[in-house]
């Protein structure tokens, strides 16, 4: 079996199975993150209308910069331009342009001390994200990539054929230590078996997860694999 074949089988299984534990509002292939490109992303949204309303005010092209700014600001405490420059790495002209845009869209506010903070009425939506890295043979490479996806994922999994069960069982302690789940696909029975269930990741990067939340929503408008009833174990 080739990785492309495993991908097609995995996608078909996910999109046709409605009796599994995790339910996704969006299921996409190869969404580029700052830390690589997961083979598949599943996302759950608490309030789809709220998400669409917020992200429709931005474009895909400038969202990475905007997400960097929002991730280093808060609702209660104001921050100076110099602080934001240090945190984001932008030059002054770039930052000034984006800050003006966010103020004009009533996302940010500036006080009389020229400090910026997020408007109290604004809710910045976050998606619950599950990432999947598929591999036929190289479990070490799959694990490495899945660990990187934890910067933005609530859960991160590798997916391999059922034939790799023995080698993965021998090395399962490494997956447990890194909190990366293992899913095994059985082609003959067309079922997915969870060898190790990942626990919810408590160490996500605020900036990475904000960026990916927007990226997934932008991509979902163009991608055909979107469903309100897709589920996975």
Secondary structure, DSSP 8 states (H G I E B T S, - for coil): --HHHHHHHHHHHHHH--SSSEEEEEEEE--EETTEE-SEEEEE-S-HHHHHHHHTTS-TTTHHHHHHHHHT--SSS-B-HHHHHHHH---HHHHHHHHHHHHHTTSEEE-TTS-EEE-TT------EEEEEEE-SS-HHHHHHHHHHHTTT-SEEEEEEEGGGHHHHHHTHHHHHHHT-EEEEEETTTTEEEEEE-----S---HHHHHHHHHHHHHHHTT-S-EEEEEEE-
